[in-house]
Amino acid sequence: MERTELASFAARSDRSLGRRHPEEYKDDRPVFQRDRDRIIHCAAFRRLEYKTQVFLNHEGDYYRTRLTHSLEVSQIARGIATRLRLNEDLVEALSLSHDLGHTPFGHTGEEVLNRLMADFGGFDHNRQSLRVVEELEERYPGFNGLNLTWETREGIIKHSPHYEDSDLLSDDEYFRGLRPPLEAQIIDVADEIAYNNHDIDDGLKAGYITLEQLKKVDLWQETFDLVGQKYPALDERRHVYQTISHLIGFLIDDVVDHTRTAVAAHGIKTLQDVRQASVRLLGFHPETLEKSRQLKRFLYKHLYRHYMVERMRVKAEFFMTRIFESYVDCPSLLPERFQRRIALFGKERVICDYLADMTDRYAMDEYRKLFEPFERA
């Protein structure tokens, strides 16, 4: 059963706007729990295990992938939702689905596909996540996609602020111009907390960034010093782990405190109040937001543009461009089930779907099959 102590402005299963396709169910789970379970069992979710976060999967077993990142986002988001008395089932469904449409090779893959698809509607991983759950998954009789509730689908496309009034949204289907529920607003913040902190962990482990460099980042160094005072005899490795743990806890506390203040200040009583609010209610205090942005700028300069990461970015761009162009020139290279979709969606969009679906490993294998003479096709 759904929690009975939900806030008056939380999303509720029994008030869902429903699904596109009517179904008969085997049990009486709340609808957002059903959405979460369908996401966990879909093929796109499993493929996240072999999609890049920052480091390619084959570079080491330690580093985050899109799958472990999604699990970490879910853990952080549920922590925030519980304290704000929001619907944890919807939050979990959105956390686990927010990256379903991500490409191989991280944001490089997204940038390459957007460039290649410039004349055919472009590419955006949030829109692709929605496309995965609405069209591309093939598991159920009578319809394509996962037939998720309207609220989950809205949260997938609108969890980031710049999608609220985007041309990507249908006016009549996703309430263009209105805020999404707080459950959806959580995802953007939890995503940022997860990747900022865990990219530090991965970057330190890889040796691409150092503790000496991190001293210039206020949010990190303040927390690092706090841990040092609390555990003066701690070795460096555990000191780093505890700093990341304390930092995540501090950011969650900050979000919860700021959101409670914003909800009270705007007189929020209902979900409709949330939708019509003049600003997003869920986020960091201004001072913390600026410190978080400083951390993001640090990671962009020292980790995401590190020469070793750049080398893989250039290779990934080459792989994906060559594969895409080969399929465009000769669509018969595609698996037959993708060839059958061309009449419905167009050649380039089908090729884009196929490429976006690939794991890093599959894309590299496909490149070898297409271009290395002695590789088995």
Secondary structure, 3 states (H helix, E strand, C coil): CCCCCCCCCCCCHHHCCCCCCCCCCCCCCCHHHHHHHHHHHCHHHHHHHHCECCCCHHHCCCCCEHHHHHHHHHHHHHHHHHHHCCCHHHHHHHHHHCCCCCCCCHHHHHHHHHHHCHHHCCCCHHHHHHHHHHHHCCCCCCCCCCCCCHHHHHHHHHCCHHHCCCCCCCCCCCCCCCCCCHHHHHHHHHHHHHHHHHHHHHHHHHCCCCHHHHCCCHHHHHHHHHHHHHCCCCCHHHHHHHHHHHHHHHHHHHHHHHHHHHHHHCCCCCHHHHHHCCCCCCCCCHHHHHHHHHHHHHHHHHHHCCHHHHHHHHHHHHHHHHHHHHHHHCHHHCCHHHHCCHHHHCHHHHHHHHHHHCCHHHHHHHHHHHHCCCCCC
